[in-house]
Structures are given as C-alpha cells and as structure tokens.
Amino acid sequence: MSTRILPLAAMEKIMKQSGADRVSDKAKVALKNVVEEIAEEIAGKAIQLASHAGRKTVKARDIKLAAKS
C-alpha cells in the first residue's frame, strides 16, 4: 500500500503504549500496513452491511459487527 493514510508517529505511539522501549522505522511501516489492510477489510464489510440494511450511511454498529466477523 503506497498511500499514507495513517501516520507513522501513531504507529510508534501504539507500540510504545504497548510496552516497547524503542521502535524501528521498518516496524512502524509494517504495523501501518497491517492495520490499514485490516481496516480496509472491516470497512468493506461494514459498507456491505449498511447497504444490505438499505442505508447509504455506515454506522458504528456496522463497523462493530463487521469487526466481529
């Protein structure tokens, strides 16, 4: 994924909050790619759920349900 949606600084913050003392640049990029990939999958499922319910608006409950499946 070449477009930068999530900032690398946020990835470092997540890892440091999880207990990392130091975080390499490659680790930040790897986490960003994985998180963005998972987010795209969840978003796609949530859009399908909203559409199935006859809505154009994706709601929080769609995201939560999509994340569970």
N, C-alpha and C positions, 0 to 999 in steps of 0.2 A: 504494500500500500504506500503510495508515494505522497499523497496529500496529507498534510499535517493538520489533523483535527484536534487532537489532544496535545497539550504542551508537554514537553519532556520534563519540565520542572514539576509538574503534577505527578508524574510517574516516580520521580525521586522522592517527593513528599510522601507518597503512599508507601514506598518501600522503607523509608526512614521511620514512619509511624508504625510500621510492622516490625521494627527492631533492627534494621540494617544500619551499621555504622557508616559504611561507605558504599556508594553505588557507581558502577562504571557506566560510561555513556552507552556502551552496547547493551547493557542490562536495561537501561531506560528505554531504548529503542525497541528492544524485544518485548518488554511489558506493554508498551504503547501499541505495538502491532497486534498483540494477542487481545488486549482489551478492546481495541477498535473492531477487530474481527467478531468478537463475541457480541459487542454492542450492535453491529450491523445485523447479525442473525436474529437477535431479540427484537430489534426494530422492525425487521421484515415480518416476523411472526405477529407482532403487535398490530401492524398495518393490516394484515390479513384478518385478524380478529375483529378489528374495528369495521372493516369492510363487510365481513360476514354479518355483523350486527346492524348493518345498514347505516353506518356513520362514516363521515369523512374525517372526523376528529379522532385522533388517537388519545386515549385517556390513560391515566396512571394504572388503572385496573388492567388494561390491555398489556401494558409493559410487565406488570407483576405476573399475570397469567402466562405470558409468553416466556418469561424467565424461568418459570417452573417446569415448562415442557421441554 
